[in-house]
Amino acid sequence: MTEPTSANEIQGGLSEREKKDNVIRLAFGGNEEHFNAFCRTLEEFVPPDTTTILRGSAVTGQRWKDGAPFDADGPGTSDLDVTMVGDGGVTYFVATGFYVPGVHSRPLCDEDPEVAPPLVPLRRQLMDMVKRPVNLQASRNIVIRFRGDLLDQPYLTLFVPQRGFLLALPVGLLLQQGLTHFHRMNRNGNGKRMAK
């Protein structure tokens, strides 16, 4: 599982504190509570055992393509690039919605609105909150580790899984039972199988 970087660790020339300050200042008008509400909305939706990160110009302050500052084309024009990291997020995407099948998805965005139908309501809700485009993507841990650790591409960890007992379960078991069935078992309490 991707772990959050420490407050003093430098990634892409930025500390975790600097990345968070950039995001709050640029994308949330300096309002940390709005940022926290955005994170809570995501956390309530994403599958267990999922870390969620934010990448792009909201983190760095400039576009990687041309170095233009965030919102260079006007207020609300720069998007937020949210990525769900782990095994659960990729299940939201259709078979054709991947750069690397089952490993690294294409983003759900205005240009590609049908790659993840279950995420469309969440995306709309998040865009209503921030008044700007929000792109939702999913990747296995190895992709983010490659980008962050080896390529030194900065990202801000929004939150990590809170239900640690899920980390010990084999991924194969989750896939065999199906995520929906697994969630149903957890809601029933004590891991007992629900009557059909």
C-alpha positions as CSV (number, residue, x, y, z in Angstrom):
1,M,0.0,0.0,0.0
2,T,1.2,3.5,-0.8
3,E,2.2,5.3,2.4
4,P,1.9,9.0,2.9
5,T,5.1,10.9,2.7
6,S,6.3,12.4,6.0
7,A,5.9,16.2,6.5
8,N,9.6,16.8,5.9
9,E,10.2,14.4,3.0
10,I,10.9,16.1,-0.3
11,Q,9.2,14.8,-3.4
12,G,9.5,16.7,-6.7
13,G,11.2,19.5,-4.8
14,L,8.3,19.9,-2.4
15,S,7.6,18.8,1.2
16,E,4.2,17.3,2.1
17,R,3.4,20.6,4.0
18,E,4.2,22.7,0.9
19,K,2.1,20.4,-1.3
20,K,-0.9,20.7,1.0
21,D,-0.5,24.4,1.4
22,N,-0.4,24.8,-2.4
23,V,-3.6,22.7,-2.8
24,I,-5.5,24.6,-0.1
25,R,-4.4,28.0,-1.4
26,L,-4.8,27.4,-5.1
27,A,-7.8,25.0,-5.3
28,F,-9.8,25.8,-2.2
29,G,-9.3,29.6,-1.8
30,G,-7.2,29.2,1.3
31,N,-10.0,27.5,3.2
32,E,-8.8,24.3,4.9
33,E,-12.2,23.3,6.0
34,H,-13.4,23.2,2.4
35,F,-10.4,21.0,1.6
36,N,-11.2,18.7,4.5
37,A,-14.8,18.4,3.3
38,F,-13.6,17.4,-0.1
39,C,-11.4,14.7,1.4
40,R,-14.3,13.4,3.6
41,T,-16.6,13.1,0.6
42,L,-14.0,11.0,-1.2
43,E,-13.2,8.9,1.8
44,E,-16.9,8.1,2.3
45,F,-17.1,6.7,-1.2
46,V,-13.9,4.9,-2.1
47,P,-13.5,1.2,-1.3
48,P,-11.8,0.0,1.8
49,D,-8.0,-0.4,1.6
50,T,-7.8,2.5,-0.8
51,T,-5.4,5.4,-0.5
52,T,-6.4,8.6,-2.4
53,I,-4.0,11.1,-3.8
54,L,-4.0,14.4,-5.7
55,R,-1.6,15.1,-8.5
56,G,-1.0,17.8,-11.0
57,S,-0.8,21.6,-11.0
58,A,-2.8,22.0,-7.8
59,V,0.0,20.3,-6.0
60,T,3.0,21.9,-7.8
61,G,1.5,25.2,-8.7
62,Q,2.2,24.9,-12.4
63,R,1.3,22.8,-15.4
64,W,3.9,20.2,-16.3
65,K,3.3,20.7,-20.1
66,D,4.2,24.3,-20.3
67,G,5.0,25.6,-16.8
68,A,1.9,27.9,-16.8
69,P,0.6,28.7,-13.3
70,F,-2.5,27.1,-11.8
71,D,-5.7,28.7,-13.2
72,A,-3.6,30.5,-15.9
73,D,-6.7,30.5,-18.2
74,G,-8.9,32.1,-15.5
75,P,-10.5,31.1,-12.2
76,G,-11.8,27.5,-12.1
77,T,-10.1,26.5,-15.3
78,S,-7.4,24.2,-13.9
79,D,-8.7,20.8,-12.9
80,L,-8.0,18.5,-9.9
81,D,-6.5,15.1,-10.7
82,V,-7.6,12.6,-8.1
83,T,-6.3,9.1,-8.1
84,M,-7.5,6.1,-6.1
85,V,-4.6,3.9,-5.3
86,G,-5.1,0.2,-4.5
87,D,-7.0,-2.8,-5.8
88,G,-10.6,-1.5,-5.3
89,G,-10.6,1.7,-7.3
90,V,-9.9,0.0,-10.6
91,T,-13.1,-2.0,-10.3
92,Y,-15.2,1.1,-11.1
93,F,-13.7,1.3,-14.6
94,V,-15.0,-0.4,-17.7
95,A,-12.8,-2.8,-19.6
96,T,-11.9,-0.3,-22.2
97,G,-11.2,2.4,-19.6
98,F,-7.5,1.6,-19.0
99,Y,-4.1,2.6,-20.3
100,V,-2.8,-0.6,-18.8
101,P,-5.7,-3.1,-18.3
102,G,-6.7,-3.6,-14.7
103,V,-3.6,-1.7,-13.5
104,H,-3.8,2.0,-14.6
105,S,-7.0,3.6,-15.7
106,R,-7.8,6.5,-18.0
107,P,-9.2,9.5,-16.1
108,L,-12.9,10.0,-15.8
109,C,-13.2,13.5,-17.2
110,D,-15.1,15.7,-19.6
111,E,-13.3,14.2,-22.6
112,D,-13.8,10.6,-21.4
113,P,-17.1,10.6,-19.5
114,E,-18.1,6.9,-19.9
115,V,-15.0,5.1,-18.6
116,A,-16.3,4.8,-15.0
117,P,-20.2,5.1,-14.8
118,P,-20.3,4.4,-11.0
119,L,-18.0,7.4,-10.4
120,V,-20.1,9.9,-12.4
121,P,-22.3,11.1,-9.4
122,L,-19.2,11.4,-7.2
123,R,-17.4,13.5,-9.8
124,R,-20.4,15.8,-10.2
125,Q,-20.6,16.2,-6.4
126,L,-16.9,17.1,-6.1
127,M,-17.1,19.5,-9.0
128,D,-20.0,21.3,-7.3
129,M,-17.9,21.6,-4.2
130,V,-14.8,23.1,-5.9
131,K,-16.4,24.9,-9.0
132,R,-13.8,23.4,-11.3
133,P,-13.2,20.1,-13.3
134,V,-12.3,17.1,-11.2
135,N,-10.7,14.1,-12.9
136,L,-11.0,10.7,-11.2
137,Q,-8.5,7.9,-12.0
138,A,-7.4,4.6,-10.4
139,S,-4.1,2.8,-10.3
140,R,-2.5,-0.1,-8.6
141,N,0.1,0.7,-6.0
142,I,3.0,-0.1,-8.3
143,V,2.1,2.7,-10.7
144,I,2.1,5.4,-8.0
145,R,5.3,4.1,-6.5
146,F,7.0,4.2,-9.9
147,R,5.8,7.7,-10.5
148,G,6.5,9.1,-7.0
149,D,9.5,7.2,-5.9
150,L,11.4,6.6,-9.2
151,L,10.2,9.5,-11.3
152,D,9.9,11.9,-8.4
153,Q,6.5,13.2,-9.6
154,P,4.9,14.9,-6.6
155,Y,1.5,14.0,-5.2
156,L,-0.4,14.9,-2.1
157,T,-1.8,12.0,0.0
158,L,-5.4,13.0,0.9
159,F,-6.0,10.0,3.1
160,V,-5.0,6.4,3.8
161,P,-7.2,3.4,4.7
162,Q,-8.6,3.5,8.2
163,R,-9.8,-0.1,8.4
164,G,-6.4,-1.7,8.7
165,F,-7.7,-5.3,9.2
166,L,-8.5,-5.4,5.5
167,L,-4.9,-5.1,4.6
168,A,-4.2,-8.6,5.8
169,L,-6.7,-10.2,3.6
170,P,-5.4,-11.7,0.3
171,V,-6.3,-9.8,-2.8
172,G,-7.3,-13.1,-4.4
173,L,-9.9,-13.6,-1.7
174,L,-11.5,-10.2,-2.4
175,L,-11.6,-10.9,-6.1
176,Q,-13.0,-14.4,-5.6
177,Q,-15.8,-13.2,-3.4
178,G,-16.4,-10.0,-5.2
179,L,-16.1,-6.6,-3.6
180,T,-19.9,-6.1,-3.3
181,H,-20.3,-9.4,-1.4
182,F,-17.3,-8.5,0.8
183,H,-18.8,-5.1,1.7
184,R,-22.1,-6.8,2.5
185,M,-20.3,-9.2,4.9
186,N,-18.6,-6.4,6.7
187,R,-21.8,-4.4,7.1
188,N,-23.5,-7.5,8.6
189,G,-20.9,-7.5,11.5
190,N,-18.3,-10.0,12.7
191,G,-17.5,-11.1,9.2
192,K,-20.5,-13.5,9.3
193,R,-22.0,-14.6,6.0
194,M,-25.4,-13.1,5.4
195,A,-28.3,-15.4,4.6
196,K,-29.2,-15.5,1.0
